[in-house]
Amino acid sequence: MLTEATTDKPALEPTGALSVETVLSVRHWNEHLFSFRISRPASFRFRSGEFVMIGLQGDNGKPLLRAYSVASPSWDEELEFLSIKVQDGPLTSRLQLIQPGDQIYLGRKPTGTLVTDALLPGKRLFMLSTGTGLAPFLSLSRDPDVYEFYEQVVIVHSVRRVSDLALREELEAKWSEDPLVSEQAPAQFHYVPTVTREPFEGNSARIDKLVESGTLFDGIPGPAAFDPETDRIMMCGSMEMIKQFAAYFEESGFTEGSNAAPGQFVIERAFVG
Ligand SMILES: Cc1cc2nc3c(=O)[nH]c(=O)nc-3n(C[C@H](O)[C@H](O)[C@H](O)COP(=O)(O)OP(=O)(O)OC[C@H]3O[C@@H](n4cnc5c(N)ncnc54)[C@H](O)[C@@H]3O)c2cc1C
């Protein structure tokens, strides 16, 4: 059930670049991570995998904005986000307190390179993520078009702790309850979580080690190594992971794609550290 917007918060005013939306629901995963859903204006169009500016009113009365990947697919009537909680972070120290009924700014111009348009056609789509870098891939893996473009759709999610595996249940269930992709995803989607700093019944090595050993490809039809002919890669997360893998893919004969010139891999540097 939705609660009324609290009256001690000043009403936000839309601007040319920002609309004002309503928080619909909030789900906390642990003390570092939460998801929330907001209303979607009819005029808001985006491609699954893109990011947009969102925010709250800053102490100076001006909007305090940060880039956020939309975690819901472009077909969804609402917008979902997955957020870090940085305890002294200007935005997320406050954003983590939002409640249903609260207002939030939403930018009017989504953009980004983690889109299928920036990739050449292929057979297997691998989406490599660390932490909240999962967000754009939650969008893409719930988009029915992605299952038309690729035979196999793989999310690799590396986190430190088991509780950082946001939406684990839904991902393990291969989106079987999702009205948009419940037919295609169970046959084509693969979820490869790995937890690096806590005991876990599944993988516990970093993504590079999973690639090296071939474990990453367990259960996925096709070769147990990346192939530039058939495989397409998207990466989102820590700077360290992105840098390491961008170099690795370039050495392996993959070219980086963009909206203007599609290639075999695309990246988005979401955060340092
Ligand atoms: C293209 C793009 C997409 C992004 N998408 C998301 C998203 O979907 N979800 C999300 O939570 N953040 C995302 N971010 C980061 C986001 O813009 C903010 O940095 C984050 O919300 C923290 O804001 P803040 O004002 O509280 O702290 P900031 O002052 O922005 O950051 C404080 C510190 O926290 C670290 N940090 C910031 N974000 C993260 C993170 N996500 N994970 C780990 N460490 C982090 C920073 O490196 C910095 O050292 C994205 C950034 C970019 C550039």
The ligand as a Gaussian input file, in Angstrom:
#p B3LYP/6-31G(d) Opt

LIG

0 1
 C       26.790000       5.819000     -16.078000
 C       26.634000       5.580000     -14.606000
 C       25.634000       4.721000     -14.146000
 C       25.478000       4.506000     -12.766000
 N       24.498000       3.639000     -12.343000
 C       24.353000       3.398000     -11.017000
 C       23.359000       2.482000     -10.536000
 O       22.569000       1.925000     -11.307000
 N       23.277000       2.270000      -9.195000
 C       24.114000       2.904000      -8.318000
 O       23.994000       2.658000      -7.102000
 N       25.064000       3.761000      -8.730000
 C       25.186000       4.042000     -10.052000
 N       26.133000       4.935000     -10.473000
 C       26.866000       5.701000      -9.454000
 C       25.977000       6.867000      -9.017000
 O       25.949000       7.844000     -10.061000
 C       26.458000       7.571000      -7.716000
 O       27.828000       7.698000      -7.693000
 C       25.986000       6.811000      -6.476000
 O       24.565000       6.855000      -6.437000
 C       26.506000       7.426000      -5.165000
 O       26.094000       8.761000      -5.091000
 P       26.483000       9.640000      -3.835000
 O       26.175000      11.075000      -4.146000
 O       25.843000       9.088000      -2.602000
 O       28.049000       9.451000      -3.668000
 P       29.222000       9.833000      -4.705000
 O       29.866000      11.106000      -4.240000
 O       28.688000       9.817000      -6.106000
 O       30.210000       8.619000      -4.508000
 C       30.895000       8.430000      -3.279000
 C       31.843000       7.251000      -3.361000
 O       31.117000       6.027000      -3.515000
 C       31.621000       5.263000      -4.607000
 N       30.465000       4.716000      -5.341000
 C       29.533000       5.461000      -5.987000
 N       28.604000       4.652000      -6.563000
 C       28.972000       3.393000      -6.266000
 C       28.405000       2.134000      -6.585000
 N       27.276000       2.058000      -7.342000
 N       29.019000       1.030000      -6.118000
 C       30.162000       1.121000      -5.359000
 N       30.740000       2.300000      -5.037000
 C       30.164000       3.422000      -5.478000
 C       32.339000       6.271000      -5.491000
 O       33.367000       5.651000      -6.214000
 C       32.829000       7.300000      -4.537000
 O       34.095000       6.938000      -4.059000
 C       26.320000       5.169000     -11.839000
 C       27.300000       6.049000     -12.315000
 C       27.476000       6.253000     -13.672000
 C       28.547000       7.187000     -14.130000

